[in-house]
Amino acid sequence: MEAKSAVPRLSALAHDGRLTVFRLLVQRGPEGLPAGEIARVLGSPPSSLSANLNILSHAGLIASRRDGRSIIYTANYDAMRELLAFLMEDCCGGTPEICAPLASIAGQRCGAAQ
């Protein structure tokens, strides 16, 4: 990943409402959630949610699919992994003990979610 791809993703996440939506979708897994359920869970007005979903989608962080009359939103885990890898790419400067705790934390969090 190049910086020109990372910047829009980071920018999309640099907003409390969008970050909250993205984290909710990450937590819900590949099944995702319909927009109405996201609004209900977060107590978000439909217009704000729509704008946030649009920005996250354009940044490539979420995907959507139609299911009957509903649109189901899911986190784009590949994009999330690419962004995290980009942020960690040059970490450590030859001293892996700097980044090792981050990898450990990620493993613990992901292992606890399963």
C-alpha contacts under 8 A as a table, 3 or more apart, distances in Angstrom:
res1	aa1	res2	aa2	distance
1	M	5	S	6.43
1	M	6	A	6.95
1	M	82	E	6.68
1	M	83	L	7.49
1	M	86	F	6.17
2	E	5	S	5.47
2	E	6	A	6.37
2	E	86	F	7.73
3	A	6	A	4.83
3	A	7	V	5.90
4	K	7	V	5.63
4	K	8	P	7.37
5	S	8	P	6.19
5	S	9	R	7.01
6	A	9	R	5.27
6	A	10	L	6.08
6	A	83	L	6.29
6	A	86	F	7.60
7	V	10	L	5.12
7	V	11	S	5.87
8	P	11	S	4.92
8	P	12	A	6.02
8	P	59	A	5.66
9	R	12	A	5.12
9	R	13	L	6.40
9	R	56	L	7.65
9	R	59	A	5.12
9	R	60	G	7.21
9	R	61	L	6.84
9	R	83	L	7.65
10	L	13	L	5.13
10	L	14	A	6.13
11	S	14	A	4.99
11	S	15	H	7.71
12	A	15	H	6.70
12	A	18	R	6.77
12	A	19	L	7.78
12	A	55	I	6.25
12	A	56	L	5.82
12	A	59	A	6.56
13	L	16	D	7.61
13	L	18	R	5.84
13	L	19	L	4.92
13	L	22	F	7.81
13	L	56	L	7.71
14	A	18	R	7.57
14	A	19	L	6.87
15	H	18	R	5.42
15	H	19	L	5.93
16	D	19	L	5.21
16	D	20	T	6.09
17	G	20	T	5.15
17	G	21	V	6.28
17	G	52	N	7.02
18	R	21	V	5.06
18	R	22	F	6.07
18	R	52	N	5.36
18	R	53	L	7.38
18	R	56	L	7.04
19	L	22	F	5.10
19	L	23	R	6.07
20	T	23	R	5.19
20	T	24	L	6.15
21	V	24	L	5.14
21	V	25	L	6.27
21	V	38	I	7.41
21	V	42	L	7.86
21	V	52	N	7.84
21	V	53	L	7.84
22	F	25	L	5.15
22	F	26	V	6.15
22	F	56	L	7.75
22	F	61	L	7.76
22	F	62	I	7.56
22	F	75	A	6.62
23	R	26	V	5.00
23	R	27	Q	6.15
24	L	27	Q	5.10
24	L	28	R	6.24
25	L	28	R	5.06
25	L	29	G	6.51
25	L	32	G	6.00
25	L	33	L	7.07
25	L	73	Y	7.35
25	L	74	T	5.64
25	L	75	A	5.30
26	V	29	G	5.56
26	V	74	T	7.41
26	V	75	A	5.37
26	V	77	Y	7.70
28	R	31	E	6.79
28	R	32	G	5.65
28	R	33	L	7.30
29	G	32	G	5.84
29	G	74	T	7.19
29	G	75	A	7.37
30	P	74	T	6.04
30	P	75	A	7.21
31	E	74	T	6.87
32	G	72	I	6.04
32	G	73	Y	5.27
32	G	74	T	4.33
32	G	75	A	7.28
33	L	37	E	6.26
33	L	38	I	6.39
33	L	72	I	5.16
33	L	73	Y	5.41
33	L	74	T	6.74
34	P	37	E	5.37
34	P	38	I	6.43
34	P	70	S	6.08
34	P	71	I	5.44
34	P	72	I	4.17
34	P	73	Y	5.99
35	A	38	I	5.07
35	A	39	A	6.23
35	A	49	L	7.96
35	A	70	S	7.52
35	A	71	I	6.38
35	A	72	I	6.51
35	A	73	Y	6.88
36	G	39	A	5.10
36	G	40	R	6.16
37	E	40	R	4.93
37	E	41	V	6.01
38	I	41	V	5.24
38	I	42	L	6.05
38	I	44	S	7.82
39	A	42	L	5.32
39	A	43	G	5.38
39	A	44	S	4.77
39	A	45	P	6.65
39	A	46	P	6.57
39	A	49	L	6.70
40	R	43	G	5.08
40	R	44	S	6.90
41	V	44	S	7.97
44	S	48	S	6.69
44	S	49	L	6.03
45	P	48	S	5.45
45	P	49	L	6.17
46	P	49	L	5.05
46	P	50	S	5.94
47	S	50	S	5.12
47	S	51	A	6.31
48	S	51	A	5.20
48	S	52	N	6.18
49	L	52	N	5.04
49	L	53	L	6.00
50	S	53	L	5.17
50	S	54	N	6.09
51	A	54	N	5.09
51	A	55	I	6.31
52	N	55	I	5.25
52	N	56	L	6.20
53	L	56	L	5.14
53	L	57	S	5.95
53	L	62	I	7.81
54	N	57	S	5.07
54	N	58	H	6.14
55	I	58	H	5.15
55	I	59	A	6.20
56	L	59	A	5.11
56	L	60	G	6.39
56	L	61	L	5.41
56	L	62	I	5.88
57	S	60	G	5.05
57	S	61	L	5.83
57	S	62	I	4.98
57	S	63	A	6.11
58	H	61	L	7.67
59	A	62	I	7.87
60	G	63	A	7.26
60	G	76	N	7.05
60	G	79	A	6.65
61	L	75	A	6.12
61	L	76	N	5.08
61	L	77	Y	7.70
61	L	79	A	5.82
61	L	80	M	6.67
62	I	73	Y	6.71
62	I	74	T	5.53
62	I	75	A	4.39
62	I	76	N	4.74
63	A	73	Y	5.72
63	A	74	T	5.37
63	A	75	A	6.35
63	A	76	N	6.14
64	S	71	I	6.36
64	S	72	I	5.42
64	S	73	Y	4.42
64	S	74	T	6.24
65	R	71	I	5.59
65	R	72	I	5.29
65	R	73	Y	6.68
66	R	69	R	7.03
66	R	70	S	5.86
66	R	71	I	4.52
66	R	72	I	6.12
67	D	70	S	5.21
67	D	71	I	5.99
67	D	72	I	6.71
68	G	71	I	7.94
76	N	79	A	5.43
76	N	80	M	6.39
77	Y	80	M	4.91
77	Y	81	R	6.07
78	D	81	R	5.11
78	D	82	E	6.12
79	A	82	E	5.03
79	A	83	L	6.14
80	M	83	L	5.15
80	M	84	L	6.17
81	R	84	L	5.10
81	R	85	A	5.95
82	E	85	A	5.04
82	E	86	F	6.03
83	L	86	F	5.01
83	L	87	L	6.26
84	L	87	L	5.10
84	L	88	M	6.19
85	A	88	M	5.05
85	A	89	E	5.59
86	F	89	E	5.03
87	L	90	D	7.54
87	L	91	C	7.71
88	M	91	C	5.02
88	M	99	C	7.79
90	D	93	G	6.69
91	C	96	P	7.85
91	C	98	I	7.62
91	C	99	C	6.44
92	C	95	T	4.75
92	C	96	P	5.17
92	C	97	E	7.29
92	C	98	I	5.47
92	C	99	C	5.99
93	G	96	P	7.67
95	T	98	I	6.12
96	P	99	C	5.58
96	P	100	A	6.03
97	E	100	A	5.09
97	E	101	P	7.21
98	I	101	P	6.94
99	C	102	L	5.33
99	C	103	A	6.63
100	A	103	A	5.23
100	A	104	S	6.21
101	P	104	S	4.93
101	P	105	I	6.10
102	L	105	I	5.10
102	L	106	A	6.23
103	A	106	A	5.13
103	A	107	G	6.16
104	S	107	G	5.08
104	S	108	Q	6.17
105	I	108	Q	5.11
105	I	109	R	6.14
106	A	109	R	5.21
106	A	110	C	6.06
107	G	110	C	5.23
107	G	111	G	5.84
108	Q	111	G	5.08
108	Q	112	A	6.03
109	R	112	A	5.19
109	R	113	A	6.39
110	C	113	A	5.20
110	C	114	Q	6.72
111	G	114	Q	5.54
